[in-house]
Amino acid sequence: MRVAIFGAKDYDREFLAKANQPHGHALAFFDAHLGAATAGLAKGFDAVCAFVNDELGDDCLAELAALGIHTVALRCAGFNNVDLDAAAAHDITVVRVPRYSPEGVAEHAVALILALNRKIYRSYNRVREGNFSLEGLLGFNLHGKTVGVIGTGNIGEAFCRIMSGFGCTVIAADPFPNERCTRLGVEYTELDALLTRADIISLHCPLTPDTHHLIDDRALAKMKPGVMLINTSRGALVDTVAVIAALKTMRIGYLGLDVYEEEGDMFFEDLSGKIITDDVFSRLLTFPNVLITGHQGFFSAEALASIAATTLQNLSDVEQGKACKNEISAAQLRG
């Protein structure tokens, strides 16, 4: 199959090329992100490979279909950037990578917790300047704290295992409880109860119309003063303006983000020589108790190898007319 890979970085080229060896697809890599304005680059290909910051709306998918594209291979788990109804209307198959080293994202969430709690980023900079004062670096023991986990799929489950190992009381909210989490001792509860009880809240759920701005003014008002909020899932789960207001009042005592709802034009790019014009994001950066990373939770060697292997296998399954277990469609979601 001839595959146009959009938003390709050096690591994408390395891992996808290696994983492609047993498949033999013809891969072409493009730096450009996929959208209506760049879809024409896919002329002469059978499939496109896209990532989380590509935009596959109806206009883009219509252009792809007109060019003969029959498959969209997402090298990620999330698919909120794809209009699945439009894909079906244009007879385009969409496949994804639902599971890839869930421990990698879970461990990154824990890294954010530890770095925020023990002020690692502040102490690192102090020591480099010869400042060994401990003032302002006071943290707390994780042992015995209540950790609320919203979403207990593969990543949420891995996160529960880690936090249980710290000696935390782990509670969770998910419409589909995970028996493996229950066996770990995780207590399932309603979302409102979780928001009220948790010292630390970590988001591990998909972005859907029902979860958009799940963390809003109402949810924040239920949280403990000084709560720690972690999001390594999807940026739009969090109403950023509401979170900034909660930071100002110290309702949120610590905020760790690996995702941001308007990250599409920033993350995965080097903008160090440019002005960031997003005033909301810039305001977040002014808080001393906020730690933001650039959507790197997935970025481990194991995860990249798994993503590449699954992506290429998905393409081979489609090419060979096999039922691909990783296909996603609007009809499937509606049951």
C-alpha positions as CSV (number, residue, x, y, z in Angstrom):
1,M,0.0,0.0,0.0
2,R,1.2,3.5,-0.8
3,V,1.0,5.5,2.5
4,A,1.4,9.3,3.0
5,I,2.5,9.9,6.6
6,F,1.8,13.4,7.8
7,G,3.4,15.5,10.6
8,A,6.4,13.2,10.4
9,K,9.3,13.7,12.8
10,D,12.6,12.0,12.7
11,Y,11.5,9.5,15.3
12,D,8.4,8.7,13.2
13,R,10.6,8.0,10.2
14,E,12.9,5.7,12.3
15,F,10.3,3.6,14.0
16,L,7.8,3.3,11.1
17,A,10.5,2.4,8.6
18,K,11.8,-0.3,10.9
19,A,8.3,-1.7,11.6
20,N,7.5,-1.7,7.9
21,Q,10.3,-4.1,7.0
22,P,8.0,-7.3,7.2
23,H,5.1,-5.5,5.5
24,G,6.7,-3.7,2.5
25,H,4.4,-0.8,2.3
26,A,5.6,2.3,0.3
27,L,5.9,5.0,2.9
28,A,6.3,8.7,2.1
29,F,6.9,11.1,4.9
30,F,5.6,14.7,5.0
31,D,6.5,17.4,7.5
32,A,3.1,19.1,7.0
33,H,0.2,18.4,9.2
34,L,-2.8,16.9,7.5
35,G,-5.9,19.1,7.0
36,A,-8.0,20.4,4.2
37,A,-5.2,22.7,2.9
38,T,-2.6,20.0,2.8
39,A,-4.8,17.0,1.7
40,G,-3.6,17.4,-1.9
41,L,-0.2,16.1,-0.9
42,A,-1.8,12.6,-0.7
43,K,-2.4,12.5,-4.4
44,G,-1.2,9.1,-5.8
45,F,-1.4,7.3,-2.4
46,D,-3.8,4.7,-1.1
47,A,-3.8,5.7,2.6
48,V,-2.8,8.5,4.9
49,C,-1.3,8.2,8.3
50,A,-2.2,10.9,10.8
51,F,-1.5,12.0,14.4
52,V,-3.4,13.8,17.2
53,N,-2.8,17.3,15.9
54,D,-4.0,16.6,12.3
55,E,-7.5,17.8,11.5
56,L,-9.6,15.3,9.5
57,G,-12.9,17.1,9.1
58,D,-15.5,16.6,6.4
59,D,-13.7,19.0,4.0
60,C,-10.3,17.2,4.4
61,L,-11.9,13.7,4.1
62,A,-13.9,14.8,1.0
63,E,-10.6,15.9,-0.6
64,L,-8.9,12.6,0.4
65,A,-11.7,10.6,-1.0
66,A,-11.6,12.5,-4.3
67,L,-7.9,11.6,-4.5
68,G,-8.7,7.9,-4.1
69,I,-7.7,7.5,-0.4
70,H,-9.5,4.7,1.2
71,T,-7.8,4.4,4.6
72,V,-6.9,6.7,7.4
73,A,-4.4,5.1,9.8
74,L,-4.2,7.0,13.1
75,R,-0.9,6.4,14.9
76,C,-2.5,7.3,18.2
77,A,-5.4,6.1,20.4
78,G,-7.5,9.3,20.2
79,F,-9.8,9.9,17.3
80,N,-11.7,13.1,18.3
81,N,-9.9,14.9,15.4
82,V,-11.6,12.7,12.8
83,D,-15.2,13.2,11.6
84,L,-16.2,9.6,11.6
85,D,-19.6,10.2,10.1
86,A,-17.9,12.0,7.2
87,A,-15.4,9.1,6.9
88,A,-18.2,6.6,6.5
89,A,-20.0,8.9,4.0
90,H,-16.8,9.0,1.9
91,D,-16.2,5.2,2.3
92,I,-12.9,5.8,4.1
93,T,-11.8,3.2,6.7
94,V,-10.3,4.6,9.9
95,V,-8.0,2.5,12.0
96,R,-6.1,3.5,15.2
97,V,-3.7,2.3,17.9
98,P,-5.9,1.7,21.0
99,R,-3.1,0.4,23.2
100,Y,0.6,1.2,23.2
101,S,2.7,0.9,26.3
102,P,0.1,2.3,28.7
103,E,2.7,2.2,31.4
104,G,4.6,5.0,29.6
105,V,1.7,7.5,29.9
106,A,0.9,6.4,33.4
107,E,4.5,6.8,34.5
108,H,4.6,10.3,33.0
109,A,1.5,11.2,35.1
110,V,3.4,10.0,38.2
111,A,6.4,12.0,37.2
112,L,4.3,15.2,37.1
113,I,2.9,14.4,40.5
114,L,6.3,13.9,42.0
115,A,7.9,16.9,40.4
116,L,5.0,19.2,41.5
117,N,4.8,17.8,45.0
118,R,8.6,18.0,45.8
119,K,9.2,21.1,43.6
120,I,11.8,19.3,41.6
121,Y,11.8,21.9,38.8
122,R,12.4,24.7,41.3
123,S,15.0,23.0,43.3
124,Y,16.9,22.0,40.2
125,N,17.2,25.6,39.1
126,R,18.1,26.8,42.6
127,V,21.0,24.3,43.0
128,R,22.4,25.3,39.6
129,E,22.5,28.9,40.9
130,G,24.2,27.8,44.2
131,N,21.0,28.3,46.2
132,F,20.5,25.5,48.7
133,S,17.7,27.0,50.7
134,L,14.7,24.8,51.4
135,E,12.2,27.6,51.8
136,G,9.2,27.2,49.5
137,L,10.1,23.5,48.7
138,L,7.9,21.8,51.2
139,G,6.1,18.7,49.9
140,F,3.9,16.0,51.3
141,N,4.0,12.2,51.6
142,L,2.0,10.4,48.9
143,H,1.6,7.5,51.2
144,G,-1.9,7.6,52.7
145,K,-3.3,10.2,50.3
146,T,-6.5,9.6,48.3
147,V,-5.9,9.6,44.6
148,G,-8.9,9.9,42.2
149,V,-8.6,8.3,38.8
150,I,-11.1,9.4,36.1
151,G,-11.0,6.6,33.5
152,T,-9.6,3.2,34.2
153,G,-8.9,1.8,30.7
154,N,-5.4,0.5,29.9
155,I,-3.6,3.7,31.0
156,G,-5.8,4.4,34.0
157,E,-5.3,0.8,35.2
158,A,-1.5,1.1,34.9
159,F,-1.7,4.4,36.9
160,C,-3.8,2.7,39.6
161,R,-1.2,0.0,40.0
162,I,1.6,2.6,40.5
163,M,-0.3,4.7,43.0
164,S,-1.4,1.7,44.9
165,G,2.3,0.9,45.2
166,F,2.9,4.2,46.9
167,G,0.4,3.3,49.6
168,C,-2.3,5.6,48.3
169,T,-6.1,5.1,48.7
170,V,-7.2,4.8,45.1
171,I,-10.7,5.7,44.0
172,A,-12.0,5.7,40.5
173,A,-14.9,6.9,38.3
174,D,-15.7,5.1,35.1
175,P,-19.0,4.0,33.6
176,F,-17.3,0.6,32.8
177,P,-15.5,-0.6,36.0
178,N,-12.3,-2.5,35.4
179,E,-12.2,-5.8,37.3
180,R,-8.4,-5.8,37.4
181,C,-8.6,-2.4,39.2
182,T,-11.1,-3.8,41.6
183,R,-8.8,-6.6,42.4
184,L,-6.1,-4.1,43.2
185,G,-8.4,-2.6,45.8
186,V,-9.5,0.4,43.8
187,E,-12.9,1.7,45.0
188,Y,-15.3,2.8,42.3
189,T,-17.5,5.7,43.1
190,E,-19.6,8.4,41.4
191,L,-17.7,11.3,39.8
192,D,-19.0,13.9,42.2
193,A,-17.9,11.8,45.2
194,L,-14.4,11.4,43.7
195,L,-14.1,15.1,43.1
196,T,-15.0,15.8,46.8
197,R,-12.7,13.2,48.4
198,A,-9.5,13.1,46.3
199,D,-6.3,14.9,47.2
200,I,-4.9,14.2,43.7
201,I,-7.1,13.8,40.6
202,S,-5.6,12.3,37.4
203,L,-7.5,12.2,34.1
204,H,-7.3,9.1,31.9
205,C,-10.5,9.2,29.9
206,P,-11.1,9.8,26.2
207,L,-12.4,13.1,24.8
208,T,-16.0,12.8,23.7
209,P,-19.0,15.2,23.6
210,D,-19.8,14.0,27.1
211,T,-16.4,14.5,28.6
212,H,-15.6,17.9,26.9
213,H,-14.7,20.3,29.7
214,L,-15.4,17.6,32.3
215,I,-13.3,19.7,34.6
216,D,-15.2,23.0,34.6
217,D,-16.3,25.6,37.3
218,R,-18.9,23.2,38.7
219,A,-16.4,20.3,39.0
220,L,-13.7,22.5,40.5
221,A,-16.0,23.9,43.1
222,K,-16.5,20.3,44.5
223,M,-12.7,19.7,44.9
224,K,-10.7,20.0,48.0
225,P,-8.9,23.3,48.4
226,G,-5.3,22.8,47.3
227,V,-6.1,19.7,45.2
228,M,-3.6,18.5,42.7
229,L,-5.0,18.1,39.2
230,I,-3.1,16.0,36.5
231,N,-4.1,15.7,32.8
232,T,-2.1,13.4,30.5
233,S,-5.1,12.4,28.4
234,R,-6.8,15.1,26.2
235,G,-6.5,18.8,26.6
236,A,-10.2,19.7,26.1
237,L,-11.2,17.6,29.1
238,V,-10.2,20.7,31.1
239,D,-11.8,24.1,30.8
240,T,-8.5,26.1,31.0
241,V,-10.1,29.4,31.8
242,A,-11.9,27.9,34.7
243,V,-8.7,26.2,35.9
244,I,-6.9,29.5,35.8
245,A,-9.6,31.0,38.0
246,A,-9.2,28.1,40.4
247,L,-5.4,28.6,40.5
248,K,-5.9,32.2,41.5
249,T,-8.1,31.2,44.5
250,M,-5.8,28.3,45.4
251,R,-8.7,25.8,44.9
252,I,-6.1,24.1,42.7
253,G,-2.8,23.9,44.6
254,Y,-0.9,22.0,41.9
255,L,-1.5,21.6,38.2
256,G,0.3,19.2,35.9
257,L,-0.5,19.1,32.2
258,D,0.9,17.1,29.3
259,V,-1.9,18.2,27.0
260,Y,-3.7,21.5,26.3
261,E,-7.0,22.1,24.6
262,E,-5.5,24.5,22.0
263,E,-2.2,22.6,21.6
264,G,-2.6,21.9,17.9
265,D,-0.5,24.9,16.6
266,M,2.2,24.6,19.3
267,F,3.0,21.2,20.6
268,F,5.5,19.0,18.8
269,E,7.1,22.1,17.2
270,D,10.1,24.3,18.3
271,L,8.7,27.7,18.9
272,S,11.5,29.0,21.0
273,G,12.4,31.8,18.6
274,K,8.8,32.9,18.2
275,I,6.1,34.7,20.1
276,I,3.4,32.5,21.6
277,T,0.2,34.4,20.9
278,D,-2.1,32.2,23.0
279,D,-2.7,34.4,26.0
280,V,-4.5,31.7,28.0
281,F,-1.5,29.3,27.7
282,S,0.9,32.2,28.5
283,R,-1.1,32.9,31.7
284,L,-0.7,29.3,32.8
285,L,3.1,29.6,32.5
286,T,3.1,32.4,35.1
287,F,2.0,30.2,38.0
288,P,4.8,28.7,40.1
289,N,2.6,25.7,40.9
290,V,1.9,24.7,37.3
291,L,4.1,22.2,35.4
292,I,3.4,21.7,31.7
293,T,5.1,19.3,29.3
294,G,4.5,19.1,25.5
295,H,2.4,16.0,25.1
296,Q,5.4,13.7,25.7
297,G,3.6,11.1,27.9
298,F,3.5,8.6,25.1
299,F,7.1,9.3,24.1
300,S,9.0,6.2,25.1
301,A,11.0,3.8,22.9
302,E,8.6,1.0,23.8
303,A,5.5,3.1,23.0
304,L,6.9,4.3,19.7
305,A,7.8,0.7,18.6
306,S,4.3,-0.5,19.6
307,I,2.6,2.4,17.8
308,A,4.6,1.7,14.6
309,A,4.0,-2.0,14.7
310,T,0.3,-1.7,15.2
311,T,-0.1,1.0,12.6
312,L,1.7,-1.0,9.9
313,Q,-0.3,-4.2,10.9
314,N,-3.5,-2.2,10.6
315,L,-2.6,-1.1,7.1
316,S,-1.7,-4.7,6.1
317,D,-5.0,-6.0,7.5
318,V,-7.0,-3.4,5.4
319,E,-4.9,-4.1,2.3
320,Q,-5.5,-7.9,2.6
321,G,-9.2,-7.5,3.2
322,K,-9.0,-8.8,6.8
323,A,-11.3,-7.6,9.6
324,C,-9.1,-5.1,11.5
325,K,-9.7,-5.2,15.2
326,N,-8.5,-1.6,15.5
327,E,-11.0,-0.1,13.1
328,I,-13.2,2.7,14.5
329,S,-16.4,4.0,13.1
330,A,-19.4,6.2,14.0
331,A,-21.7,3.2,13.7
332,Q,-19.5,1.2,16.2
333,L,-19.6,4.0,18.7
334,R,-23.3,4.3,18.5
335,G,-23.6,0.6,19.2
